[in-house]
Amino acid sequence: MQARTCAAVKRESLRSAADAVRCCPCLYLFGKMRQKSNEFRQCFCYHLKGVGTTRLGERMVSMSSMLVETVSINYEDFNESFLTCGTCLCVYDGGEHTPKLLPCSHTVCLHCLTRIAASQTRETGAFRCPICRELITIPRGGVPALPPSFLVNQLLDLMSRQRREVIPKCSVHINQELLFCETCDTVFCTVCTGGNHAGTSPGCTEHTIIPFSIAIKRMSEILLYKANECISKLTQAQDSVSTELQRLEASTEKCLNAVDTEFAEIISKIERRRSELQAAVTAAARDKKHVLEEQHALIEAEKNKVQGECEGLQYQVEVRNITQRIGSLSDQLDAASALSEPKENAFITFEFNHNNALSQLEEALNNLGRVRSSTTLPGLCRARLKDPAIVKLQAAVIVETVDYHGHPRNVGGDLITAELTLADSIHSENQSSSIETEILDLENGTYEVLFRPPSASRYILKLSVFERPIKDYPLFFDATEHNEPIKIYGRRGNGKDEFHQPVAVAVDDDGMIYILDTGNSRIKVLNYDLEFQRHITNEGLEGRSCTGIGISQQGIVVVNWRTRKITEMSSLGDTIKSFSHNAFQEPIDVAVDRSYGHILVADNGQSCVFVFDSDGKILFQVGKRSTFKLITSVTVGPNGEIIVADSRIQVFSAKGDFSEEIYSEGKGKGTYGGLAVDAEGRILGTRTDKGRSIIQVLKLGGGNILTEIDSHSSKLRRPSGIAVLPDNHLVVVDLGNDCIKKYRYW
């Protein structure tokens, strides 16, 4: 089709670019399409070269280096030459002058073809094209059955749209179209500016220049896009508000039903109590009535008896009988006097004021139920990770609620929902199950979402308030397997904040921490926050040879392996008592069972644990030389269990009977440094194996390892004593670094 039309252009030697447009569809496509192919470009240049430079051609050639893939067609030339019938010079339309495409590829209006076909007398059923004189056969349906010119019709639609477009012109040069530089954001006329704007030349390729009419169209399209986007957002907002209104109606209906249900239950209880009281009144009245009716019947019987005896007395003449009757009536008269007093009374009353039940009921009804609402705006609420998330330790995300004005809320009760999953499961086909979470209402407008990350990974937490997402939804965070110390205290030396070979630690019920500073022959006392309080000195601490410490009912108990003495002292350092035992060889640790007052001493020389009463009297011993190897620590479980560590942990009953072995795989491969047990039955032990020092948290009764503390950035070196602090914290003595460290372990 294209080759034929181009050949036709050559044969007919078209005189204007408009005629080229009229006969070659590729020229139309050149102006219509923004991305033009080389084939269209070459065809268009051929037309311009063959017909000479017209006003349209001059404009397009002169601006080819400036305009960006845009052709502006002169509407008057285009309409008069291409959209006008060449025979009658009438503009094509959709009615009488409908454009018809002839087999010779020329387009003539329906009116002209009908007139030409009617005037043909020689060739019946045919006529000649008025342009090329080619013989055209009339189809069976007549001239109207000729196919319409699809291209002309499309161009008619295009021009009808262009008629509605305003092409801005220069106010000075009326026929000069304004241009727009997208780079400079400037509108200019090439005639007024001499081809320059903002110091640029017409051939400058660094600036993007387009007709101002097209710039307006693009801006209008952007405006419409933004408007549609805004309308879309507003529609979404409207739908969201409508949904919330529906939920409000549903919540209102639910609350009203709940009120009805509760008060129906209360009314039912009140009705039941009323029925009980009515039944009590009826029963009391029935009992009284029964007594009175019996008395009434007896009186009636006596009355009838007297009347029967009195009948015929007037006819009685025998004195003796009369005298007997008089005596009998006298007795009956006395009996009647006794029956004259009712055996029961008619008193029945109902009281409400015999106690304060009525006032309590009124007060209870006034306090019964409450209507609670919230001004929390979920879209402004925020969430943050309270502390770094550590694998298998309880982590918390703080949710802070605010109202519509951004003011923090100070009351709780909002409906918070949370879903915690692995972030990787979002992109995987097999999504992992949700991780268990617990929501804690702090009753001050903030909430804690508690959970335990099962592994070192990235997690995603989806938080909603009233089933609506909060700000920055969802929350992403990472969980690490490295548990770093919360605080570190001390360094090597003999000053206030210094240690020299600290080996053991104990914590009393008030959270005070007692560290056995062996190299300085003293006990350093710290508070829960590892702040220095005081030093304790005593003769039992001398010799730099104390290795174990425990808390008794009266104070502190220490063991001195060199003097082989157990010393109990007050928290101020005053000696309460001390004792020894002739079987001691190398006592290295001490523990106190405060439930029974027993003092447990681990002896490495005897490879056993001696158990004494509170006065230092030996009770029994646990184990023998084959039971333990290099005992390092002894402690007491929550139920009086005796727990001993060497390279593994062994548990005995309070009477010394073997119970279980924990971490048997560590036997002979390392050693424990210290032991402690919390109230939940979790064993905390410091362990060193092949140069790696860690803190293990194990389960008493089963021995499963719950978690490990490796202190990645603050390595432990020869950790020894360990003690439990409140709120799932611990303190450990780092002998190799002459300091103590505080960790969160659960």
Secondary structure by P-SEA (a helix, b strand, c coil): caaaaaaaaaaaccccaaaaaaccaaaaaaaacccccaaaaaaaaaaaaaccccaaaaaaaaacccccccccccaaaaaaccccccccccccccccccbbbccccccccaaaaaaaaaacccccccccccccccbbbbccccccccccaaaaaaaaaaaaaaaabbbbcccccccbbbbbbccccbbbbccccccccccccccccccccccaaaaaaaaaaaaaaaaaaaaaaaaaaaaaaaaaaaaaaaaaaaaaaaaaaaaaaaaaaaaaaaaaaaaaaaaaaaaaaaaaaaaaaaaaaaaaaaaaaaccccccccaaaaaaaaaaaaaaaaaaaaaccccccccccccccccaaaaaaaaaaaacbbbbbbccccccbbbbcccccccccbbbbbbbbbccccccccccccbbbbbbbbcccccccccccccbbbbbcccccbbbbccccccbbbbbbbbbccccccccccccbbbbcbbbbcbbbbcccccccccccccccccccccbbbbccccccbbbbbccccccccccccccccccccccccccccbbbbbbccccbbbbbcccccccccccccccccccccccccccbbbbbbbccccbbbbbcccccccccccccccccccccccccccbbbbbbccbbbbbccccccccccccccccccccccccccccbbbbbbbbcccbbbbbbbbcccccccccccccccccccccccccccccccccccccccbbbbbbcc
